[in-house]
Amino acid sequence: MIRGWNFWVNTLILTSQYNPPWFIEWLMLTLSMIMVVIWLISSQLPYMVLGLSFMVGTSISMLVREAIAPSHQTRITQILALLLLVVSIYWFADLL
């Protein structure tokens, strides 16, 4: 059991050192999904607002990263980031 945890912790540490922007984007996306799921269960507005804010931040971060240093998956990343941005802005507009 401890070896399994040790493996995952070492993997996260290596990932955060090798590619920090990707790690932060992954962390923000994971937190946004958790917040949206909590909102679906509890129907409390702050969870949805926080989750959508993380989605907007992640999508803008992805677009900026691809503009500065394009990767081999530039088009897919841009489409995913724009899709996340459109969905989160639509949900924000739906709140009003």
N, C-alpha and C positions, 0 to 999 in steps of 0.2 A: 504494500500500500504506500509506504513512504517513498519507495523508489519511483512509483508512478507520479507522485506529487513532485518529487525532485526533478524528474524528467520534464514535466510541464513548466515548472518554475524556471529551469535552465533554458528551455525553449523560448519562453517569454523574454527572459533577460537577453538572450542572443538576438532575438528579433528586434527588440528595442534598441540594441546597440548597432545592428547591421543597417536597419532602415527605420529611423525614428519617425519620419512623417507617416509612413504606412502604419506603424504601430499606433500612433495617436489617432489616426483615422479609424482604424479597426476598433480601438477602445471607445471612441465616441459613438461609432455605429452600434456597438454592442450595448452601451449604456442607453442609447436612444431606443433600441428595441425593448430593453428591459422596462424603461419608463412607459412606453406605449402599452406594453402588456399589463403593467400595473394599472395604468389608466383604464384599460378595457375591463379589468376585474373590479376596480374600486369606483370608477366614474368620477374621480376627483380631477378637476381642471389643472392644477399645478403639474401633475405628472405628464399630462399631454403637452403642455406648453414647454416643459423642460425637454421632453423627448423630441419635439419638433425643433426646438432650438439647437439641440445636438445634431439633428439631421441637416439643418441649414448650415451649421458650422462645418460639418463633415463634407458636404457637397462643395462648398466654397473652397475648402482646403484642398480637395481633390482637383478642382479646376485650376487653382493657382499652382499646385505642384506639377500638373501636366503642362501648364504654360511655361513654367520655368525650366523644367527638366523632363522632356517627353520620354516616355518609356515605349516598349514595344507593344503595349496595349493601350495606346493613347485614345483611340476612337471609342473603345469599349468603356474605358474609364470616364471619358467625357459624357457619353450617353447615360451611363449610370448616375453620374453626378447631377446631370440636368434633370433626370427623372426624379431623383430624390428631392431636388430643389423645387420642382414643379409640384410634387405631391405635398411637401411640407408647406409651401406657400398656399396651396389650395386649402389645406386643413386649417391654416391660420386664418384665411379669409372666411372660411366656414364658421369660425368662432364668432366673428363679428356679425 
